[in-house]
Amino acid sequence: MARYRSRFDVRDRVTIDGDASIAATVVAVTFCAGRAPIYRVEWMVNGSLESVSLDEFRLEKVGA
């Protein structure tokens, strides 16, 4: 049985590409064989919900 690990958990607060003005929340983690996890993150901008899937290297935990 395969074991999967991720640097971030669902509900973790993260920044994207070092931009502290965006504090997103991890809402899903996707595991694919042979590669790092992909994270679905969401954040609010002017009352609208934004959502994107990103590679792990683009994220940093808020307050880390």
KOLTI-108589 format. One record per atom (N, C-alpha, C, O): atom name; x, y, z. Coordinates in Angstrom, 2 decimals. Example, Ala and Ser with C-alpha at 12.3 -4.5 7.8 and 13.67 -1.06 7.14 Angstrom:
PT atom      px      py      pz
PT    N   13.19   -5.69    7.80
PT   CA   12.30   -4.50    7.80
PT    C   13.20   -3.30    7.80
PT    O   14.24   -3.32    8.46
PT    N   12.85   -2.25    7.08
PT   CA   13.67   -1.06    7.14
PT    C   12.90    0.03    7.87
PT    O   13.41    1.14    8.04
***
This chain:
PT atom      px      py      pz
PT    N    0.84   -1.18    0.00
PT   CA    0.00    0.00    0.00
PT    C    0.89    1.25    0.00
PT    O    1.86    1.33    0.75
PT    N    0.55    2.19   -0.84
PT   CA    1.32    3.44   -0.94
PT    C    1.00    4.36    0.23
PT    O   -0.11    4.37    0.75
PT    N    2.00    5.12    0.64
PT   CA    1.82    6.14    1.68
PT    C    2.09    7.50    1.05
PT    O    3.08    7.69    0.34
PT    N    1.21    8.41    1.32
PT   CA    1.34    9.75    0.75
PT    C    1.59   10.75    1.86
PT    O    1.02   10.65    2.95
PT    N    2.44   11.72    1.57
PT   CA    2.74   12.78    2.54
PT    C    2.64   14.12    1.84
PT    O    2.94   14.26    0.65
PT    N    2.20   15.10    2.60
PT   CA    2.14   16.45    2.05
PT    C    2.70   17.43    3.07
PT    O    2.63   17.20    4.28
PT    N    3.25   18.50    2.57
PT   CA    3.83   19.53    3.42
PT    C    2.74   20.34    4.13
PT    O    2.96   20.84    5.23
PT    N    1.57   20.46    3.51
PT   CA    0.46   21.24    4.04
PT    C   -0.77   20.36    4.20
PT    O   -0.95   19.38    3.47
PT    N   -1.60   20.72    5.17
PT   CA   -2.85   20.00    5.42
PT    C   -4.03   20.86    5.00
PT    O   -3.91   22.08    4.88
PT    N   -5.17   20.23    4.78
PT   CA   -6.40   20.97    4.54
PT    C   -6.63   21.89    5.73
PT    O   -6.44   21.49    6.88
PT    N   -7.04   23.11    5.45
PT   CA   -7.28   24.21    6.40
PT    C   -6.02   24.99    6.78
PT    O   -6.13   25.99    7.49
PT    N   -4.85   24.58    6.32
PT   CA   -3.64   25.38    6.58
PT    C   -3.76   26.70    5.82
PT    O   -4.30   26.74    4.71
PT    N   -3.26   27.76    6.43
PT   CA   -3.21   29.08    5.79
PT    C   -1.85   29.22    5.14
PT    O   -0.82   28.95    5.78
PT    N   -1.83   29.63    3.88
PT   CA   -0.59   29.72    3.12
PT    C   -0.53   31.01    2.32
PT    O   -1.56   31.63    2.02
PT    N    0.69   31.42    1.98
PT   CA    0.89   32.50    1.02
PT    C    1.30   31.88   -0.30
PT    O    1.80   30.76   -0.35
PT    N    1.09   32.64   -1.38
PT   CA    1.41   32.15   -2.72
PT    C    2.57   32.96   -3.27
PT    O    2.51   34.19   -3.32
PT    N    3.62   32.28   -3.68
PT   CA    4.80   32.93   -4.27
PT    C    5.35   34.05   -3.40
PT    O    5.84   35.05   -3.92
PT    N    5.29   33.89   -2.08
PT   CA    5.85   34.87   -1.17
PT    C    5.06   36.15   -1.02
PT    O    5.52   37.08   -0.36
PT    N    3.88   36.22   -1.61
PT   CA    3.04   37.43   -1.53
PT    C    2.21   37.40   -0.26
PT    O    1.18   36.73   -0.21
PT    N    2.66   38.13    0.76
PT   CA    1.98   38.14    2.06
PT    C    0.59   38.78    2.00
PT    O   -0.18   38.64    2.95
PT    N    0.27   39.48    0.92
PT   CA   -1.05   40.10    0.82
PT    C   -2.14   39.08    0.48
PT    O   -3.33   39.38    0.61
PT    N   -1.74   37.88    0.07
PT   CA   -2.70   36.81   -0.20
PT    C   -2.50   35.72    0.85
PT    O   -1.49   35.02    0.84
PT    N   -3.47   35.57    1.74
PT   CA   -3.46   34.48    2.71
PT    C   -4.56   33.52    2.30
PT    O   -5.74   33.75    2.58
PT    N   -4.17   32.46    1.63
PT   CA   -5.13   31.48    1.12
PT    C   -5.27   30.32    2.11
PT    O   -4.44   30.14    3.00
PT    N   -6.33   29.55    1.93
PT   CA   -6.58   28.36    2.74
PT    C   -6.52   27.13    1.85
PT    O   -7.14   27.10    0.78
PT    N   -5.77   26.12    2.28
PT   CA   -5.72   24.86    1.54
PT    C   -7.06   24.16    1.73
PT    O   -7.50   23.93    2.86
PT    N   -7.73   23.84    0.62
PT   CA   -9.03   23.18    0.69
PT    C   -9.00   21.75    0.16
PT    O   -9.94   20.99    0.38
PT    N   -7.92   21.37   -0.55
PT   CA   -7.80   20.00   -1.06
PT    C   -6.34   19.72   -1.41
PT    O   -5.58   20.62   -1.76
PT    N   -5.98   18.45   -1.31
PT   CA   -4.64   17.99   -1.71
PT    C   -4.84   16.82   -2.66
PT    O   -5.56   15.87   -2.34
PT    N   -4.19   16.88   -3.83
PT   CA   -4.28   15.81   -4.82
PT    C   -2.92   15.14   -4.94
PT    O   -1.89   15.80   -5.10
PT    N   -2.93   13.81   -4.87
PT   CA   -1.70   13.05   -5.02
PT    C   -1.70   12.33   -6.35
PT    O   -2.67   11.67   -6.72
PT    N   -0.60   12.46   -7.08
PT   CA   -0.41   11.77   -8.35
PT    C    0.90   10.99   -8.27
PT    O    1.89   11.49   -7.74
PT    N    0.91    9.79   -8.78
PT   CA    2.10    8.95   -8.73
PT    C    3.29    9.65   -9.37
PT    O    3.19   10.20  -10.47
PT    N    4.42    9.61   -8.67
PT   CA    5.66   10.12   -9.23
PT    C    5.86   11.62   -9.19
PT    O    6.81   12.12   -9.80
PT    N    5.01   12.35   -8.50
PT   CA    5.20   13.81   -8.42
PT    C    4.73   14.34   -7.07
PT    O    4.05   13.65   -6.31
PT    N    5.11   15.58   -6.80
PT   CA    4.71   16.23   -5.54
PT    C    3.20   16.49   -5.56
PT    O    2.60   16.56   -6.63
PT    N    2.60   16.63   -4.39
PT   CA    1.17   16.91   -4.32
PT    C    0.80   18.24   -4.99
PT    O    1.63   19.13   -5.13
PT    N   -0.45   18.33   -5.40
PT   CA   -1.01   19.58   -5.93
PT    C   -2.04   20.06   -4.92
PT    O   -2.85   19.27   -4.42
PT    N   -2.00   21.35   -4.62
PT   CA   -2.88   21.92   -3.59
PT    C   -3.92   22.83   -4.23
PT    O   -3.60   23.65   -5.08
PT    N   -5.15   22.66   -3.81
PT   CA   -6.23   23.58   -4.20
PT    C   -6.35   24.57   -3.06
PT    O   -6.57   24.18   -1.91
PT    N   -6.20   25.86   -3.37
PT   CA   -6.28   26.90   -2.35
PT    C   -7.35   27.92   -2.73
PT    O   -7.64   28.12   -3.91
PT    N   -7.95   28.55   -1.71
PT   CA   -8.99   29.56   -1.93
PT    C   -8.72   30.75   -1.02
PT    O   -8.15   30.62    0.06
PT    N   -9.16   31.94   -1.49
PT   CA   -9.07   33.17   -0.71
PT    C  -10.10   34.14   -1.23
PT    O  -10.61   34.00   -2.35
PT    N  -10.41   35.14   -0.41
PT   CA  -11.40   36.15   -0.77
PT    C  -10.71   37.41   -1.28
PT    O   -9.71   37.86   -0.72
PT    N  -11.27   38.00   -2.36
PT   CA  -10.80   39.26   -2.92
PT    C  -12.03   40.11   -3.22
PT    O  -12.85   39.76   -4.07
PT    N  -12.14   41.23   -2.52
PT   CA  -13.27   42.14   -2.73
PT    C  -14.62   41.42   -2.72
PT    O  -15.49   41.71   -3.54
PT    N  -14.79   40.50   -1.80
PT   CA  -16.05   39.78   -1.66
PT    C  -16.24   38.61   -2.60
PT    O  -17.27   37.95   -2.56
PT    N  -15.26   38.34   -3.46
PT   CA  -15.34   37.21   -4.39
PT    C  -14.36   36.12   -3.98
PT    O  -13.23   36.39   -3.57
PT    N  -14.80   34.89   -4.09
PT   CA  -13.95   33.74   -3.77
PT    C  -13.07   33.40   -4.96
PT    O  -13.57   33.15   -6.06
PT    N  -11.77   33.38   -4.74
PT   CA  -10.81   32.97   -5.76
PT    C  -10.32   31.57   -5.43
PT    O  -10.21   31.21   -4.25
PT    N  -10.02   30.78   -6.44
PT   CA   -9.59   29.41   -6.23
PT    C   -8.61   29.01   -7.33
PT    O   -8.79   29.35   -8.50
PT    N   -7.56   28.29   -6.94
PT   CA   -6.54   27.86   -7.91
PT    C   -5.85   26.60   -7.38
PT    O   -5.78   26.38   -6.17
PT    N   -5.33   25.79   -8.29
PT   CA   -4.52   24.63   -7.93
PT    C   -3.06   24.96   -8.21
PT    O   -2.72   25.47   -9.28
PT    N   -2.20   24.65   -7.23
PT   CA   -0.79   25.04   -7.34
PT    C    0.13   23.91   -6.89
PT    O   -0.25   23.05   -6.10
PT    N    1.36   23.94   -7.43
PT   CA    2.39   23.02   -6.96
PT    C    2.87   23.44   -5.58
PT    O    2.77   24.61   -5.19
PT    N    3.37   22.48   -4.85
PT   CA    3.81   22.68   -3.47
PT    C    4.88   23.77   -3.33
PT    O    4.85   24.54   -2.37
PT    N    5.82   23.84   -4.27
PT   CA    6.94   24.78   -4.14
PT    C    6.49   26.24   -4.15
PT    O    7.25   27.11   -3.73
PT    N    5.29   26.54   -4.60
PT   CA    4.80   27.92   -4.68
PT    C    4.17   28.41   -3.38
PT    O    3.82   29.58   -3.27
PT    N    4.01   27.52   -2.39
PT   CA    3.31   27.86   -1.17
PT    C    4.22   27.90    0.04
PT    O    5.20   27.16    0.12
PT    N    3.89   28.78    0.99
PT   CA    4.56   28.85    2.29
PT    C    3.49   28.99    3.36
PT    O    2.51   29.70    3.17
PT    N    3.68   28.31    4.46
PT   CA    2.72   28.40    5.55
PT    C    2.77   29.79    6.19
PT    O    3.85   30.33    6.44
PT    N    1.60   30.35    6.43
PT   CA    1.52   31.67    7.09
PT    C    2.08   31.54    8.49
PT    O    1.72   30.63    9.23
PT    N    2.97   32.47    8.85
PT   CA    3.55   32.47   10.19
PT    C    4.72   31.51   10.36
PT    O    5.21   31.33   11.47
PT    N    5.17   30.89    9.27
PT   CA    6.29   29.94    9.38
PT    C    7.63   30.65    9.34
PT    O    8.67   30.00    9.42
***
